[in-house]
Amino acid sequence: MPSLIGLVPARSGSKRVLGKNTLPLGRHPLIAYAIYGARVSGLFDKIIVSTDSKLIRKIAIHYGAEAPFLRPAKFATSTSPDIEWIKHALSHLDETYDAFAILRPTSPFRKPETIKRAWRQFLKNRKVDSIRAVEPCHEHPGKMWVVRGNTMRPLLDQSHLKVAWHAGQYQALPKVYVQNSCLEIAWTRVVWKYNTREGKIIAPFFTKGVEGFSIDYKHDFFLAEHMIKTGEASLPKVDRQPFDVKLIMKSLPVNRDPFLKQVFSHL
């Protein structure tokens, strides 16, 4: 069986959702669910959290991951490509691994079974460089436009079509998929050969239900809380005591930020 390492990226400087990776959803910070899913799947030789934050490092260790190094600030900006922190993480490990999986904290409804299903699929076709989680796209790119000054043109060239996609019914358009944050798995050799995390041959991993739900904006967080409350989604049952929320609150401007104040108000 190929060796597999789990990589959990968790930088501290999220701009859209302040403190995103440490926000408490249910009884635990978001990152706890990524670590738990990786641990309970039983697939990983090692689970590494890549972070620039000492607090996140402490949280990671509390929930059973390793954080043997801190990510340099230059690889932890809002514009830093993923390949930079991936190469940094892989090159700072004592051992090498055949494959790696990226498990982002922003997908709290990813279950251990999700990860196991993806790994089985990945191993079935050794010709692919990677697999990436995708789901049906509800906003078709054939109906998207690029605005230039006072005019606009279709995002995709449709001049060869008898009926332009933007003028047709959704049912008549080719089915397309959008990537989500649930997971990615790739052979480690791809990173060094192509200087990308995905390589050249990428296979789709189709997520089911809320597996691919991602908290990327403030309203996503409250939607996640609502889905849990109504039973539309459930969080993995983390087997560790909750991390001290007071330490998380001390690291964030809770009293000055209306969003954070609401998030922490019931704790």
WOMOWO-V88674 format. One record per residue. N is the residue number from 0. PHI is phi in degrees with one decimal (* if undefined). Layout:
# WOMOWO-V88674
n=(N/N)
phi=(PHI/PHI)
This chain:
# WOMOWO-V88674
n=(0/1/2/3/4/5/6/7/8/9/10/11/12/13/14/15/16/17/18/19/20/21/22/23/24/25/26/27/28/29/30/31/32/33/34/35/36/37/38/39/40/41/42/43/44/45/46/47/48/49/50/51/52/53/54/55/56/57/58/59/60/61/62/63/64/65/66/67/68/69/70/71/72/73/74/75/76/77/78/79/80/81/82/83/84/85/86/87/88/89/90/91/92/93/94/95/96/97/98/99/100/101/102/103/104/105/106/107/108/109/110/111/112/113/114/115/116/117/118/119/120/121/122/123/124/125/126/127/128/129/130/131/132/133/134/135/136/137/138/139/140/141/142/143/144/145/146/147/148/149/150/151/152/153/154/155/156/157/158/159/160/161/162/163/164/165/166/167/168/169/170/171/172/173/174/175/176/177/178/179/180/181/182/183/184/185/186/187/188/189/190/191/192/193/194/195/196/197/198/199/200/201/202/203/204/205/206/207/208/209/210/211/212/213/214/215/216/217/218/219/220/221/222/223/224/225/226/227/228/229/230/231/232/233/234/235/236/237/238/239/240/241/242/243/244/245/246/247/248/249/250/251/252/253/254/255/256/257/258/259/260/261/262/263/264/265/266)
phi=(*/-60.7/-75.6/-138.5/-115.8/-98.2/-113.7/-113.4/-81.7/-150.9/-74.0/-93.6/-99.4/-63.6/-92.0/-74.3/-131.5/-60.5/67.9/-49.1/-68.9/-109.4/-64.7/-78.4/-116.8/70.3/-103.1/-135.3/-67.2/-50.1/-60.5/-60.9/-72.4/-66.9/-66.1/-60.3/-58.5/-66.2/-62.1/-73.1/-62.9/73.0/-93.5/-96.9/-72.7/-159.8/-121.6/-115.6/-99.2/-100.1/-145.2/-101.4/-111.7/-67.9/-66.8/-63.2/-59.0/-64.7/-64.3/-58.6/-65.3/-57.0/-94.2/104.1/-98.3/-112.4/-140.9/-73.7/-151.9/-101.4/-72.4/-60.3/-56.9/-68.0/-102.8/-126.5/-91.3/-70.6/-111.4/-69.5/-64.4/-57.3/-58.8/-67.7/-72.6/-64.5/-63.4/-61.8/-64.8/-63.8/-79.5/-103.3/-94.5/-73.8/-121.9/-107.6/-131.0/-68.3/-142.6/-137.8/-120.8/-102.0/-122.3/-81.8/-62.1/-74.3/-111.1/-73.8/-96.9/-70.1/-105.8/-55.0/-64.3/-61.5/-65.1/-65.2/-64.1/-66.5/-64.7/-61.6/-64.8/-60.3/-74.3/-69.6/-128.2/-72.3/-80.8/-81.2/-81.2/-161.6/-125.9/-135.9/-69.7/-138.3/-145.8/-55.7/-88.3/-89.1/-112.6/-69.7/-63.2/-67.9/-113.7/-103.9/-131.3/-110.3/-94.5/-127.9/66.1/-99.3/-127.3/-143.8/-138.0/-59.5/-58.9/-105.1/-65.7/-122.4/-65.6/-86.7/-90.2/-66.6/-122.4/-59.5/-58.9/-69.3/-104.3/-101.8/-79.4/-57.0/-64.0/-90.7/-85.8/-63.4/-71.9/-126.4/-126.6/-117.7/-70.6/-127.0/-91.9/-58.0/-170.8/-141.1/-133.2/-148.5/-73.5/-62.5/-58.8/-61.1/-59.3/-83.4/-78.6/-111.3/57.2/-136.5/-89.8/-112.8/77.4/-103.5/-108.5/-116.8/-105.8/-81.7/-114.2/-83.1/-77.8/-115.1/54.4/-94.3/-54.9/-93.7/-61.7/-130.5/-93.1/-112.0/-131.8/-58.9/-66.6/-64.4/-63.5/-70.0/-65.6/-60.6/-60.5/-64.8/-64.7/-66.3/-63.8/-88.8/86.0/-72.6/-146.8/-136.2/-85.4/-58.0/-87.1/-62.2/-96.6/-124.2/-64.3/-58.3/-66.8/-59.5/-65.9/-64.1/-67.4/-67.3/-61.7/-63.7/-86.0/-125.8/-81.0/-58.4/-72.7/-103.4/-116.1/-57.8/-64.0/-63.6/-59.9/-70.3/-60.2/-92.4/-64.7/-94.6/-98.4)
